[in-house]
């Protein structure tokens, strides 16, 4: 589990209210052109579980009014359903023309099941909205698409394949939304290969079916239910629907897909989400995904044909409703309705706990709509755990792309150090291994609050880090951390680029205490792999003997070279206060903890080499057993 930080950040940095963002921040608007009306009847469809107006269609006048309300900021519009193309060519053309007439509409996309797509539709798009982005709902191969059926219960997969082939011939590029259900688990390579085989597909978004709370089938109008609803009723059992997956299953599938995406070079032509969003956040970059940014439910609106304007369509309706479109005259009216919405207030409250989490800068607090469902079931920790697993897994993949899926160390967590940079990393590594390289004398500033190495010039001028061949090496290392640094550098032949023995900073008002840490800079990927195994083994040896006031935390981070801009994967070792421990107790026991850790590091250095750490082997075995059990238990869940 992550170690919570001492100082929280403000809530708005994770969940920005509409009123807090300026005119340069876009609002996403989902137009439910036909409400829940659709020409197929997917068993897991969440839209048909709502109280949606059947048969009605959004008009061009509604689109114009929506644009005028938000005339002061950009709009990103998604045509959605049900199936939006059931609105017909004439109405779709009117909608696209209405959007084109509004200068603040910066992006228009269409999410469709693809069954109606033909040359006539594509010609219409090119005439009325040449930059229209198309998304296809398509759950991988034929088996994965088993839940996507017509009202007659027959599969839709062959017809969607025809649509993707048509899009390829027309040189249209599309994104695919692939629902992760038990039918794709443990088959990520098959699913990814099938999706990447279509030239039209350039983005694959893996979305989870977190539907364990679904206990009833979708209601039907009339006395005779279609075959699809009979299939749906059979798929829903006392523990939930057969199409649902757990957060852990979803995270493992995404990581399996990510490994295949990297190993087979699919990343060269296909963008994989949420993996790309995680990578961007690991790099400190922003992403368009609201699950990883602060632009959450207050910046996502949904409009239905009957004039209902509400928040994100993934939130429960009608609770997510805000107002009737006709009663809204300005953006301030929407912001006011959001501020008084009990549902959105509850969603914001769930994000509050994220302000002290170590993963907050990378995770971005996730999806409030999904968190609400897990919180209602008393299992919100499962949602957070799977987000951490995704982040840790992708960080491990970036550092060790050759590592088999599921083999990353479960003790190593993403703990970014920011800022974390060095003047010239390659020169530092060269100097570390070459005693003949000239070494400039350093001016050391030694104090109870830490040792600082400068070049001795007027002003603030940072010097390159010292190395074991430098005559001032030991003078630059604080005494409390020297045993750990010695064990790593002399015992493991590891490169350390940073160390701190820990400080209370009691004489510096307002300063946060700093805990013992060492930063390790592996020379290459092979050394990175060896070091992770050794760190895991050392942690396993030390855990039972550490004083109760101290906890050992292993972290992955990155070091940036200011000269070249290259990013180097690093490993970090931290001794931090255990949960419920005071600072005084921590520092009183720190010397004993250092002694235990130093011995564990020495023992790990003498152990025989291994490709995988003990926790990774245990995790892989447990996952294999779990998958076998799930496969056995689902043998009778045929549709």
N, C-alpha and C positions, 0 to 999 in steps of 0.2 A: 504494500500500500504506500501511497505517496506521503511525504512528510509535509505537513501544512506549514506555510510560511508565517513569519512573525507578523508582518504588516500586510493587511488586506488592501485590495484596490477597490475603487468605487464601483458600484453596481452598473452605472451607465457605460463603463468601458466594456462590459459583457452583454448588456441588454440596453440598447439606446432607445429612449422614447422618441416618437416622431417629432415632438416639439424641440428635441435637443440637437437635431441635425439640420444643416443648412440647405440652401437651394441646389447645391451640387450633389446631394445624396439622393439616389433614385429610390422610388417606391415600386415594389413589384405588385402587379394587379393580375389576379387570376380571373378570367372571364369564363364562367360556367355557361357556355353558350346554350346548352340544352338541359341544364341541371344534371340529373342523374341519367337522362335518357341515353341509351346506348344500343348499338346493333348486335352486341354480344353480351354474355352474362358471366363474366369471370367470377369464380366462386369466392375469391377473396376481396372483391370490390368494396372499398370503404365508402365510396360515394353513395351507393345504393342503400347503405345502412342509415343514411340521413333522411330527414324530412325535406326532400327536395321537390320542387315543382316539376312534374312530368309533362313533357310535350311543349312547354313554352320555349321561346327563343329570345336571347338578348338582341336588342335593336341597335341600329346605328345611333339613334338619338341618345340612348343610355351611354354609349361610348363617348359621344361628344360631351355630355354632361360630366362624365368622370374626368375627362381631360381638362375641362374648365376648372373643376374643383382643385386639381393639382397642377394648375398652369405654372406655378412657381418653381417646380422641380421636375427632374426627369422621371419618365415612367417606363418601366419594363413590363410589357404585357404578354401574358400567356393565354392562348385560346385553349380551353380545356373542356372537360365533360365530367361524366358520361363520355360520349363520343362527339366531339365538336362538328365533325363533318356531316352529322345527321341534320344539321341546320340547313343544309342545301347550298348549292353553288351561288345562287343569287344573294342569299343572306350573308354568306361568308365574304363575297365580293364587297358588299356594302360595309361590312365590319372593317375589312382591310382598307377600304378607301377612307373610312372615318378615322382610322388610326393614322393613315398617311397624311391626313390633313392637319394633324396636330404636331407642331414642331417639337413638343416636349416628349413625344414618344420616341425613345431612343433604341428600343429593341422590341421585336415582335416574334413570338415563338408559337408553335402549334404542337400539342401533345395528342397523338392519335394512336389508335390500335392498328392503323395501316390497311385495314381490309378494303376500304373504299378508294384508296389511292389508285389513280390511273393517269394516263397522259393528259386527259382533260383537266383533272385537278391540278396537276403540275403546271400546265399551261396557264391556268387561272392564277396560280401563285406568282408566276413570273410576270404576268401583266399587272397585277394589283399590289404585289409586295415582293419584289425580287430578292430582298434580303431576309425573307422569312426563314427562321430556323425551325427545323422539323425534328421532333422527338417521336420515337416509336416505342410502344410498350411491348417488350419481347423478352421472355424469360429464358434466354439461351437456346438450347437445343429442344428437340421434340418432347423429351421427358420433362425438362424444366417447365415447358409451357402447358403441362397437363391441366393446370388450374384455369387456363384461359380457353374457354369453350363458348360455343354458341348456345342459344336457348334450347337447341335440340341436343345439347350435350356433346356435340362433335368438336374435335380439336380445331383451333384456328391457325396453328403453326404453319401448315402448308401455304395458306393464303398470305400470311405475313412474309414468308420467304419470297413469294412472288413480288410483293411490294418492294422489298429490299433490293431484289434483283433489278426491278424497274428503276428504282432510284439510282442504282449504280450505273445503269445504261444512260440515264439522263445526267450523269455526273453531278448528282445532288449528294451532299454530305449531311449525315444525320447523326443524332445521338440516340442511344438505346437505353431505356430504363429497364433493368433486369431485376425482378423481384426475387429475393433469396428465400426459398422455401426448402423443406426437406428433400425435394426432388433434385436439388442441385448440390446439396451438401456433399463434401468429399469428392466432388467432380469438377472442381474449379478449372482444371486444365481443359477438359472437354468443352465446358461452357464457353471459356474464353476463346478457344480455337474456333468454335462454331461462329461466335459473334464476329471475330476478327476476319473470318473468311469472306465477309461481304465488303466489297470495296466502298460501299456507301457509308459504312459505320466508322466514325472517327472518335466517338465518345461512348463509353459504357459506364453507366451509373448503377451501382449495386445498392439496392434499397431493401431493408429488412421487412419481413412480415412479422412484426411484433404484435400478434393478435391473440395472445393466450387468453385475454379477457373476453373474447367473443364466445358467447354461449348459446346464441339463437341464430337461426338462419334468417336471411332477408325476407321480409314480408312480400307477399304477392297480391296483385289485384285480381279478383275473380276467384272462382272455386277450383279451377284447374291450374295447377302449378306446372310450369315448363319442366322439361327433363333436367335442365341445369340446376333448378332449385332442389330437386330430389337428390342430385349428386351433392349439393351443398349440405343438405340436412344429414346425409350419411357421413359427411366428412367432419361434422362437429360432434365431439364427444364430451364427456363430463369434465375432462381436463382442458378443453379448448379445441380449436379446429386443427385438422391434420396438416394444414398448410403453414402453421405458425412455427417460428424458430425462436430460440432463446438468444439473448444478447451475446453470450459466449459463442454459440454456434455461428452467429453472423460474423463476429469478429474473426473467428478462425477461418471462415470461408473467404472473407475479404483478404486476409493475409496470404492464404493459399493462392488466390487469384493474383495477388500482387507479385508473389514469387514467380509464378508462371509468366506474368506480364513482363517481368524483368529478364528472366532466364531465356525466354524465347524471342526477346527483342520486340515484343508487341508494342512496347512504349514508343517505338519510332513512328507508329502510325495511328495508335489508338490512345486516347486519354482515358484513364481509369479513375473513377470516383467511388468512394471518397479518398482514395489513396493520394491523388494529386493535391487535393485540399490539405491533407495531413502534411505532405511534403512542403507545401508552401508555408504552412504555419510553422513547421520545424525550422524553416529558413528565415522566419520572422516576417514573411510576406502576407499580404491580405488575400482573401479568396472570395469569390462571388457566392459561395455556399453559405446560406444563413445558419447552417448547423455549426459553422466554424468562424462566424463573425458576430459582431454586435448588432447587426441589422436583422433582428429577429421578428417576432410576431407583429410588432408595431409598424414594421415596414413591409409587411405582406398583407394584402387585402384580397378579398374574394367577392365577386359580384354575381348574383344569381338572376335568372330571367324575371323573377317576380319583384325585382328592385331591392332585394335584401343585400346590404353591404355589410361584410363582416371581416374578421381577421383571417388568418391562414386557414386553408381548407382542411389541414390535418388536425385542427382543433375540433372538439366536439361541437356539433350544431344541434339545436339553435343557440346554445350558450355563447358561441363565438360571434353571433350577430351583433352589429354595432348600431345600425340605423337603416332606415329606408333611404335609398339614393335620392329620392325626391325631397327629403327633408334636410339634406346636406347641402350647404351653400358655400362652404370654404373648408380648407384643410384644417383649420382650427376646430371645426365641428367634429371632424374625425378624431383628432387628437384628444378632444374633450371626452368623446365616447370611449376611447381607449382607456383614458385615465380612470373612468368610473366603472369599467367593466370588471366584475368580480373574477371572471375567468382569467383575464390578463393580469390582474393583481396577484392571483394565485400563481400564475406562471412566473412572474417576476420574483416572487418570494422563493421559489425553488432555486433560482439562479443565485440567490444571496450566498448560499453555502460555497459556491464556486470562487468567491472573491479571495478565499484563503488557500485555495488548492494549488499545488505545485504545477499542475497541468493546465492552469487557466489560460496562459498565453497561447498554448497550442490547441487545446480543446475548444476554447471559445464558448463553453457552457452547453454545447449540444443543442438539441431541439426541445424547446419547452413543451410542445404538444406531446411528444413521446414521453418526456419526463413526467408529465401529468398522469399519464396512464400507468406508469410504473409506480409513481407515488401513491396512486389510488389503491394499487395492489400491495402496498407496503414493501416494495422491492426496488426502490430507487437506486440502491447501491449497485444492483446488477447492471443498471444502465451506465452508471459512472465507471464501473470496473471494465466494461467492454470498450468504452472510449479510451481508457488508459491502455488497455491491451492493444488496441489499434495503433495508438501513438508509439508505444514501446516497440511493437512489431515492425512498423514502417521505419522507425529510427534504426533498428537492428538491420533491416534489409538494406538500407542505404550504406551502412558501414560494412556489412558482410553479405553482399548479394549472392554469394555461393552457398550460404547456409540453407539447409533443407527447410521446407515449411514446417512450422511447429517446433523447430529446434533452437529457437532463440532463448537466451537465459531469462528466466522469470524473476531473477533477483535484480537485474539491471533495468532501471527505469529512466525515462527521459527526464533529465533535470538540467535544463539549459542554464548556462552561466552567461549573463549579459551585463555589461559588454565582456567579450572574451576574444581578444585579438593579440597579435604579436607583430613586431615590425617586419621580420623576415623569417618565416618558419623553416624553410629549406636550409637557410644558412645556419640557423640554430641547430638543426639536426646534424648537419655536416660537422659543425664545431664539436657537438657532443661526442661524436665517434672518432674525431681526429685530434690527438693531443698536440700535433705540430702546428695547428692553426693559431695565429697570433691572437692573444686575448687582451682586451683593453681593461686597465684597472677600473674598478667600480667604486663609487663613493656610496658606502652603506650608511643609512640612517637607522640606527637601532634604538628601539624604544619599547616600553611595555605594551604598546598598541600595535607592534609589528615591525618587521624589518623592511625597509624600502631601498631598492637598488636604483640609483640614478647615475648619469654619466658625469656628474660633477660640474655641469655648466650652469650659468645663471638661468633662473627661471625653472620651469618644469620640463625636464627632458628625460624621457624614459629610456633606460638602457636595455640591451638584450639580456635575456635571462642567463643566469650563471649556469655552469655545467661542472661535472665532477673534476675536470682537468683544470678548472680555474683556481688559482691560488686562494681566492676568497670564498670558495664554494661553501665551506662549513660555516664561515662567519655570516653568510647570507641566509642560512636556514635557522629558524627559530628552534631553540633547544627542545621544546615540547613535541615537535614533529620530526626531529632528526631520526629517531629509531625507525619510524615508518618509512621515511624517505630512503634511509640506508637499506632497509629490507627490499625496497622496490628497485633501487638503482644498482646496488652491489649484488643483492641476492637474485633479482629477476633480470638484470640488465635492461630495465625499463627506463624510459625517458620521462622525467617529471618536469612539468613546465610551470607549476604553481604549487604552493603549499602554505598552510596556515595552522598554527597550533591552537587557535581559538582565543577569543578575547571577550571579556565582559563589556569593555568600553564604559566602565562605571564612571570614569572621570570625564566622559564626553557626553554632556546632556543631549538627549534626543537621538543618539547613535544606537543602532540596533546591534546586539551582540553577534559575533561571528563564531562559528563552530569549526572544529578541526576538519581539515580537508586536504587532499592531495589530488592534483590533476596529472593524469598520465597521457602522454602523447605517443601512441604506437607509430613505429616507423613505416609500416605497411599493413595491408589487410591480413596477412598471415600472422603478424605479431599481434594485431588487434584481436584475432580469434583466439590465439593462445592466452592472451592476457585476460579476456573475458572468462575463459575456463578457470584460470588460476584464481581470479577474483571471486568467482562463485564458490570454488572449493575453500578458499580462505574464509569467506563469510560463513559457510556451513560449519567450519571448525570453530570459529570464534563465537557464534551466536549464543551457544549454551553457557559460555564462560564469561561473557561480558557482564560488567556490573549492571544492575537493573536500571540505573539512571541513564545509561548510554545505549544508543541503537546504532548499528552499522547500516549505512545506506550506500548502495552502488548506483552510480549514475552514468548515463550516456550524454555527451554534449558535443560541441563543435568549437574549434579554434579557427579564427579567420586570419589569414596573412594579409596585413595591410599593404604590403608591397605588390603582391600578385593577385590578391582577391580570392585565392584558393581557400577552400574550406576543408579542414582536417578533422576527421572523427576523433574524439577523445573519450577517455574513461575517467571517472572521478570517484573518489572514495571519501565518504563523509562519516564522521562520528557526531551524531546529533542527540539532543535530549530525547529520552523516551517519553511516550505520551504520559502526561500527568506529572512530569518531573520538573522541578524548579531549576532555574539557572544555577543556583548555589549547589544543589545536589549534583548537577551535571559536571560542573568544574571540579568539585571535590573528588569525583570518581574518574575523571578524565585520564589521569596518569595510569591508573590500573587498567582502564580500557585500552590505552595505547600499548601497554605491556602484552595484554591478551592478543591484540590485533597483530603486533609484531611477530609473536610466536606463530600465529596462524599463517601469516604471510611466508615465514620461513619454511613451515611444513608444506605449504602448497608448492613452493619452488622445488622441493625435492621429490614431489609425487611424479609418477610416470605420466608422459604426455597423453592427452586424449583429445579427440576432435570435438566432443560435446561435453558440456558441464553436467554435473549430476542432476540438477533440477530440470534441464532440458530433456535428458533421457527419461526421467520420471514423467515429465509432462507429456512427451510423445507417446509413452506407453499408456498413460491414463486416457489420452485423447483417442487412441486406437481402440481401447476397450469400450469407451463410451460410444464411439461410432458404431462398433459392432453390436452393442446392446440396442442402440436406437434402430439400426437396420433390422434386427431380429424382431423388435416390437412393432415395427411398422409394416411387416410383411403382409398383414391382412388388410391394410388401409388402401385397397385398390378402389378406384372410382367406378 
